[in-house]
Amino acid sequence: IELGLYRAGLISKSNFGHPNKYSWSNSARTDKGVHAAAQVCSFKGEMIYHHEIDGFAKQLDAMREKVNECLPDDVRILDFERVTRTFCARTSRDKVRYQYMVPSFLFCS
């Protein structure tokens, strides 16, 4: 994701590879062999302004599209939201939902 954000222009060359230079947090961690879907991440980076686009929501949509162009096909940014300066995905979440998938052959005798 960091490489996609860099290629899209949200992380400067001098900050790329040094996540301690910009603010980044995710809402949860996953254990080995566990996959996560719909993770919420907070990232404080540079905004890409498209001067031909009016409206803040449309600017965020254009930025999301630009970042998705720079990501692998199996990783997608679903939405960008403007939040308060103190927002942190890890500490600001209010609920977590888990879904377990068990292979059906385990129920056979």
N, CA, C and O of each residue as an XYZ file, in Angstrom:
436
protein
N       0.841     -1.188      0.000
C       0.000      0.000      0.000
C       0.882      1.245      0.000
O       0.582      2.231     -0.674
N       1.964      1.188      0.758
C       2.857      2.352      0.806
C       3.378      2.691     -0.585
O       3.435      3.866     -0.950
N       3.757      1.691     -1.362
C       4.263      1.931     -2.708
C       3.189      2.560     -3.590
O       3.482      3.466     -4.371
N       1.954      2.091     -3.474
C       0.853      2.680     -4.232
C       0.603      4.120     -3.856
O       0.368      4.957     -4.727
N       0.649      4.424     -2.556
C       0.467      5.806     -2.103
C       1.606      6.694     -2.599
O       1.385      7.848     -2.968
N       2.821      6.154     -2.606
C       3.980      6.901     -3.110
C       3.830      7.177     -4.613
O       4.003      8.310     -5.060
N       3.509      6.141     -5.381
C       3.360      6.303     -6.833
C       2.231      7.260     -7.193
O       2.274      7.920     -8.231
N       1.218      7.331     -6.328
C       0.102      8.241     -6.562
C       0.407      9.667     -6.112
O      -0.366     10.585     -6.385
N       1.531      9.852     -5.422
C       1.928     11.193     -5.014
C       1.502     11.596     -3.622
O       1.628     12.769     -3.269
N       0.996     10.664     -2.805
C       0.570     11.004     -1.452
C       1.699     10.922     -0.438
O       1.580     11.461      0.663
N       2.791     10.257     -0.791
C       3.972     10.194      0.066
C       5.137     10.772     -0.734
O       5.374     10.371     -1.874
N       5.850     11.704     -0.142
C       6.968     12.328     -0.848
C       8.137     11.354     -0.960
O       8.211     10.370     -0.224
N       9.048     11.639     -1.886
C      10.222     10.795     -2.098
C      11.069     10.711     -0.831
O      11.602      9.650     -0.505
N      11.190     11.825     -0.121
C      12.025     11.831      1.085
C      11.393     11.045      2.236
O      12.102     10.613      3.144
N      10.077     10.854      2.211
C       9.395     10.103      3.269
C       9.162      8.643      2.913
O       8.896      7.831      3.799
N       9.256      8.292      1.626
C       8.984      6.924      1.196
C       9.960      5.954      1.858
O      11.170      6.181      1.853
N       9.431      4.880      2.424
C      10.256      3.898      3.108
C      10.506      4.218      4.565
O      11.173      3.458      5.267
N       9.976      5.332      5.022
C      10.160      5.755      6.415
C       8.790      6.067      7.031
O       8.452      7.238      7.203
N       7.998      5.040      7.365
C       6.638      5.295      7.862
C       6.590      6.113      9.145
O       5.536      6.645      9.494
N       7.715      6.223      9.854
C       7.724      7.067     11.044
C       7.678      8.556     10.691
O       7.467      9.390     11.572
N       7.874      8.902      9.410
C       7.846     10.304      8.980
C       6.447     10.780      8.612
O       6.226     11.980      8.455
N       5.510      9.868      8.475
C       4.118     10.245      8.221
C       3.246      9.389      9.138
O       3.699      8.364      9.649
N       2.034      9.794      9.341
C       1.163      9.093     10.285
C       0.371      8.009      9.573
O      -0.258      8.259      8.545
N       0.408      6.795     10.132
C      -0.247      5.657      9.516
C      -0.688      4.712     10.621
O       0.120      4.376     11.488
N      -1.916      4.279     10.622
C      -2.342      3.227     11.541
C      -3.486      2.460     10.916
O      -4.254      3.004     10.123
N      -3.596      1.192     11.280
C      -4.716      0.387     10.793
C      -5.588     -0.004     11.973
O      -5.165      0.074     13.127
N      -6.815     -0.427     11.669
C      -7.786     -0.669     12.735
C      -7.532     -1.950     13.501
O      -8.004     -2.093     14.629
N      -6.804     -2.878     12.924
C      -6.566     -4.159     13.607
C      -5.362     -4.835     12.983
O      -4.856     -4.418     11.941
N      -4.926     -5.873     13.637
C      -3.856     -6.678     13.069
C      -4.423     -8.061     12.795
O      -5.473     -8.426     13.322
N      -3.736     -8.814     11.982
C      -4.176    -10.182     11.715
C      -3.065    -11.136     12.116
O      -1.882    -10.812     12.017
N      -3.457    -12.294     12.561
C      -2.498    -13.323     12.926
C      -2.061    -14.078     11.680
O      -2.678    -13.954     10.622
N      -1.009    -14.849     11.809
C      -0.495    -15.635     10.699
C      -1.593    -16.562     10.176
O      -2.248    -17.260     10.951
N      -1.788    -16.563      8.856
C      -2.790    -17.422      8.232
C      -4.196    -16.857      8.268
O      -5.128    -17.504      7.789
N      -4.373    -15.664      8.824
C      -5.685    -15.028      8.916
C      -5.727    -13.878      7.917
O      -4.743    -13.156      7.752
N      -6.850    -13.712      7.262
C      -6.987    -12.649      6.272
C      -7.998    -11.621      6.757
O      -8.935    -11.952      7.484
N      -7.805    -10.403      6.359
C      -8.701     -9.325      6.760
C      -9.343     -8.702      5.532
O      -8.719     -8.584      4.478
N     -10.584     -8.312      5.683
C     -11.301     -7.613      4.613
C     -11.860     -6.327      5.198
O     -12.228     -6.273      6.371
N     -11.919     -5.306      4.381
C     -12.499     -4.017      4.769
C     -11.797     -3.411      5.978
O     -12.451     -2.935      6.906
N     -10.482     -3.428      5.968
C      -9.706     -2.797      7.026
C      -9.856     -1.281      6.932
O      -9.898     -0.722      5.836
N      -9.934     -0.635      8.059
C      -9.926      0.823      8.105
C      -8.518      1.250      8.478
O      -7.949      0.764      9.456
N      -7.966      2.155      7.702
C      -6.630      2.688      7.970
C      -6.724      4.193      8.062
O      -7.522      4.822      7.367
N      -5.912      4.762      8.916
C      -5.804      6.217      8.917
C      -4.412      6.572      8.433
O      -3.418      5.969      8.836
N      -4.365      7.558      7.565
C      -3.116      7.976      6.938
C      -3.141      9.480      6.815
O      -4.089     10.048      6.273
N      -2.120     10.120      7.307
C      -1.995     11.571      7.148
C      -0.923     11.817      6.114
O       0.267     11.644      6.379
N      -1.351     12.220      4.939
C      -0.437     12.442      3.837
C      -0.823     13.682      3.066
O      -1.587     14.518      3.548
N      -0.292     13.793      1.876
C      -0.558     14.952      1.046
C      -1.781     14.702      0.178
O      -1.999     13.593     -0.309
N      -2.568     15.740     -0.005
C      -3.771     15.639     -0.830
C      -3.409     15.959     -2.269
O      -2.674     16.910     -2.535
N      -3.921     15.172     -3.186
C      -3.742     15.443     -4.611
C      -4.905     16.329     -5.053
O      -6.064     15.923     -4.964
N      -4.603     17.526     -5.525
C      -5.657     18.417     -5.997
C      -5.731     18.374     -7.508
O      -4.730     18.552     -8.201
N      -6.927     18.136     -8.006
C      -7.198     18.183     -9.439
C      -7.959     19.487     -9.673
O      -9.129     19.603     -9.307
N      -7.305     20.450    -10.274
C      -7.898     21.786    -10.417
C      -9.128     21.801    -11.312
O      -9.942     22.722    -11.236
N      -9.267     20.794    -12.152
C     -10.427     20.747    -13.045
C     -11.652     20.131    -12.365
O     -12.724     20.079    -12.968
N     -11.514     19.666    -11.121
C     -12.610     19.011    -10.402
C     -13.100     19.929     -9.295
O     -12.315     20.401     -8.473
N     -14.414     20.181     -9.279
C     -15.023     20.999     -8.234
C     -15.614     20.101     -7.155
O     -16.139     19.028     -7.450
N     -15.528     20.538     -5.921
C     -16.141     19.827     -4.805
C     -15.168     18.883     -4.113
O     -14.425     18.140     -4.754
N     -15.196     18.936     -2.782
C     -14.261     18.151     -1.989
C     -14.505     16.653     -2.143
O     -13.548     15.888     -2.259
N     -15.758     16.221     -2.146
C     -16.074     14.788     -2.285
C     -15.570     14.256     -3.621
O     -15.063     13.137     -3.690
N     -15.704     15.040     -4.670
C     -15.212     14.616     -5.984
C     -13.691     14.570     -6.005
O     -13.108     13.729     -6.689
N     -13.039     15.468     -5.260
C     -11.587     15.442     -5.141
C     -11.129     14.145     -4.482
O     -10.163     13.523     -4.924
N     -11.833     13.738     -3.413
C     -11.483     12.501     -2.718
C     -11.691     11.283     -3.621
O     -10.892     10.347     -3.601
N     -12.767     11.299     -4.414
C     -13.012     10.197     -5.356
C     -11.896     10.099     -6.389
O     -11.438      9.003     -6.713
N     -11.462     11.240     -6.901
C     -10.384     11.259     -7.894
C      -9.079     10.759     -7.271
O      -8.310     10.053     -7.922
N      -8.832     11.122     -6.021
C      -7.631     10.672     -5.334
C      -7.680      9.160     -5.121
O      -6.672      8.477     -5.305
N      -8.840      8.633     -4.735
C      -9.009      7.188     -4.549
C      -8.739      6.454     -5.854
O      -8.047      5.435     -5.862
N      -9.272      6.956     -6.944
C      -9.049      6.329     -8.253
C      -7.569      6.336     -8.629
O      -7.059      5.348     -9.158
N      -6.883      7.434     -8.362
C      -5.454      7.541     -8.679
C      -4.643      6.533     -7.873
O      -3.755      5.879     -8.419
N      -4.936      6.401     -6.587
C      -4.212      5.440     -5.753
C      -4.509      4.017     -6.221
O      -3.594      3.198     -6.311
N      -5.773      3.708     -6.519
C      -6.124      2.356     -6.975
C      -5.428      1.981     -8.274
O      -5.141      0.805     -8.499
N      -5.151      2.951     -9.127
C      -4.396      2.685    -10.356
C      -2.982      2.198    -10.039
O      -2.370      1.499    -10.846
N      -2.471      2.562     -8.879
C      -1.094      2.245     -8.487
C      -0.996      1.040     -7.565
O       0.099      0.695     -7.121
N      -2.112      0.397     -7.270
C      -2.121     -0.762     -6.374
C      -2.298     -2.056     -7.160
O      -2.817     -2.039     -8.277
N      -1.867     -3.184     -6.579
C      -2.143     -4.471     -7.235
C      -3.649     -4.698     -7.328
O      -4.414     -4.105     -6.567
N      -4.077     -5.545     -8.248
C      -5.506     -5.772     -8.477
C      -6.241     -6.342     -7.269
O      -7.452     -6.159     -7.147
N      -5.537     -7.027     -6.380
C      -6.205     -7.641     -5.228
C      -6.231     -6.730     -3.996
O      -6.663     -7.156     -2.926
N      -5.777     -5.492     -4.135
C      -5.825     -4.509     -3.048
C      -6.538     -3.280     -3.583
O      -6.149     -2.749     -4.623
N      -7.571     -2.818     -2.896
C      -8.353     -1.663     -3.323
C      -8.606     -0.721     -2.166
O      -8.844     -1.147     -1.036
N      -8.552      0.564     -2.465
C      -9.018      1.594     -1.535
C     -10.495      1.779     -1.863
O     -10.835      2.138     -2.990
N     -11.372      1.540     -0.898
C     -12.803      1.651     -1.147
C     -13.314      3.067     -0.970
O     -14.275      3.475     -1.622
N     -12.665      3.822     -0.082
C     -13.164      5.168      0.181
C     -12.101      5.979      0.912
O     -11.300      5.429      1.668
N     -12.098      7.266      0.685
C     -11.318      8.216      1.472
C     -12.313      9.079      2.225
O     -13.316      9.510      1.658
N     -12.048      9.332      3.483
C     -12.896     10.189      4.296
C     -12.024     11.210      5.000
O     -10.943     10.884      5.491
N     -12.486     12.419      5.046
C     -11.782     13.437      5.822
C     -12.175     13.262      7.286
O     -13.357     13.149      7.610
N     -11.184     13.239      8.159
C     -11.431     13.039      9.588
C     -10.720     14.124     10.384
O      -9.988     14.943      9.828
N     -10.946     14.117     11.683
C     -10.276     15.091     12.535
C      -8.788     14.773     12.616
O      -8.366     13.654     12.328
N      -8.011     15.754     13.004
C      -6.559     15.601     13.103
C      -6.165     14.500     14.084
O      -5.137     13.849     13.899
N      -6.959     14.287     15.110
C      -6.614     13.307     16.139
C      -7.162     11.909     15.859
O      -6.960     11.004     16.668
N      -7.845     11.713     14.741
C      -8.410     10.395     14.430
C      -7.306      9.349     14.267
O      -6.294      9.589     13.608
N      -7.521      8.199     14.874
C      -6.603      7.058     14.749
C      -7.475      5.819     14.537
O      -8.345      5.527     15.358
N      -7.250      5.094     13.448
C      -8.079      3.935     13.125
C      -8.056      2.893     14.229
O      -9.070      2.244     14.484
N      -6.936      2.724     14.879
C      -6.810      1.688     15.906
C      -7.594      2.032     17.168
O      -8.259      1.170     17.744
N      -7.517      3.296     17.601
C      -8.140      3.661     18.873
C      -9.540      4.249     18.711
O     -10.283      4.319     19.690
N      -9.920      4.669     17.514
C     -11.223      5.303     17.309
C     -12.321      4.323     16.909
O     -13.483      4.718     16.808
N     -11.988      3.072     16.683
C     -13.015      2.115     16.266
C     -13.933      1.801     17.440
O     -13.521      1.844     18.599
N     -15.188      1.484     17.116
C     -16.141      1.173     18.177
C     -16.646     -0.262     18.106
O     -17.321     -0.713     19.032
N     -16.338     -1.000     17.026
C     -16.734     -2.401     16.965
C     -15.876     -3.142     15.948
O     -15.294     -2.551     15.038
N     -15.818     -4.451     16.134
C     -15.081     -5.329     15.244
C     -15.985     -6.512     14.941
O     -16.675     -7.016     15.827
N     -15.981     -6.951     13.700
C     -16.794     -8.105     13.337
C     -15.886     -9.192     12.784
O     -15.042     -8.930     11.927
N     -16.061    -10.400     13.274
C     -15.280    -11.537     12.817
C     -16.184    -12.510     12.095
O     -17.346    -12.681     12.463
N     -15.660    -13.140     11.081
C     -16.377    -14.185     10.360
C     -15.416    -15.357     10.199
O     -14.301    -15.200      9.702
N     -15.860    -16.521     10.621
C     -15.015    -17.703     10.542
C     -15.537    -18.624      9.452
O     -16.742    -18.852      9.343
N     -14.643    -19.140      8.663
C     -15.008    -20.083      7.608
C     -14.356    -21.420      7.943
O     -13.136    -21.515      8.081
N     -15.180    -22.440      8.071
C     -14.707    -23.776      8.414
C     -14.987    -24.693      7.230
O     -16.119    -24.742      6.750
N     -13.987    -25.418      6.752
C     -14.220    -26.340      5.631
C     -15.261    -27.395      6.003
O     -15.212    -27.948      7.102
N     -16.191    -27.676      5.109
C     -17.294    -28.608      5.400
C     -16.802    -30.025      5.627
O     -17.485    -30.792      6.306
N     -15.651    -30.410      5.092
C     -15.176    -31.783      5.290
C     -14.860    -32.073      6.754
O     -14.766    -33.237      7.143
N     -14.698    -31.052      7.559
C     -14.433    -31.265      8.975
C     -15.663    -31.831      9.704
O     -15.527    -32.423     10.775
N     -16.844    -31.654      9.135
C     -18.073    -32.143      9.753
C     -18.418    -33.560      9.323
O     -19.372    -34.145      9.836
N     -17.666    -34.116      8.399
C     -17.913    -35.488      7.947
C     -17.206    -36.471      8.872
O     -16.133    -36.183      9.403
N     -17.814    -37.614      9.051
C     -17.156    -38.601      9.921
C     -16.347    -39.607      9.130
O     -15.734    -40.502      9.713
